[in-house]
Every structure is written in C-alpha cells, then in structure tokens.
Amino acid sequence: MNCSTPHKSCAALGIGAGLFTAMASALYTVFARMGLHEGLTPYDITFLRYCVAAVVTAPVCKETLHEAGFRWPGQTEFFAE
C-alpha cells in the first residue's frame, strides 16, 4: 500500500497502528507484574522489553539481506526457526 497521498485506508492503517501500540503498552504492565511473580528480575524484564521492541520496530531492508546471503524471506521466518 502506498500511503504517500492521503487516503481512507492509510488513515485506518494509522489508527490501527496507534491502537495496537496503546494495547501493547498497556499489556506490558500486566506481563511485567506476572514476570516478577514468576521469578524474573527487573533487569530481565527491562532486557526483554527493549530487545523485543528493537526487533519488532527495527527497519529491515530485505533486498540487502538477500544480497548478503540471508536465506530466509524475512525476519519472521528467521525467528520462527
């Protein structure tokens, strides 16, 4: 989808991304409390929070990865293995 020009589908995509971000942020508190209850330290939870966020939001240029010999179609398939 090309969102360089304003369009209703682009607005819906932006709203959906905003709602997903708000939900993920709210759920973090729940999972952090559960992690502490299960024995994770605050350092473990901080590490997990920022590493997962980095992997999910990091920009990935698939063309460059394939040129470098990366054998998976994308990072999702890489992490699935």
N, C-alpha and C positions, 0 to 999 in steps of 0.2 A: 504494500500500500504506500503510495506516495502522498505524504502529508505536507508537501511544500505549499499547497494552496488550501485555504480554509474549506472544510467540508464537514458535513454532519458526522461521517464515520470517523474522521480524525478527532472531532470533539468527543465522541463516545469512547474512542481509544484513550484519550487523555483522562477522561472521567474514570474509566475503568482502572487505569494505572494508579490514579490518586486513591481510589477506594482500596485497591489491593495493598498499596503502601500503608494506608492507615490501619488496615486489618492486620498486616504483618507486624506493625509497630505495637499494636495493642496486644497481640498474642505473645510477643516477646516477654512481656511481664509475667504472663501465666507460665510459659515454659521455663523462664529463669527461676521462678519460685519452685517449680517442680524439680528442676535440676539441682537446686540447693537441697531440697528434701531428699533426693536420691543419692547425694554424696558428692556432687560436683562442687569445686571451689569457685569463688568469684572469678579467679583467674581463668579457669576452664571456660566458664560461661562467657567471659569477655572475649577470649580467643575464638570460641565458636561463633559468637555474634559477628565479629568483624571479618573472619575468614569466609563465612558463608555469604555475607554481604558483598565481599570483594569478588567472589567467584560469580555470583548472580549478576552483579551490575558491571563487571569489567567488560569493556568493549573487546570484541574478538573479530579479527579480520580473517575469515575462513580462507580466503584466497591465499593469503600469506602463509597460513598454517599448512595448506596443501602443498604449496611450493617448497616448504621446508621439510616435507616428508611426513607430515602428520596424517596417519592412516584412517582416522575417524572422520565422519562427515561434519561433526561439530563437538562442542564441549559436553553436551548432554550425553552423547554416546560414549565419550571418553570416560566420564564419571560413572556411567552405568556398568562398565566392565570392572 
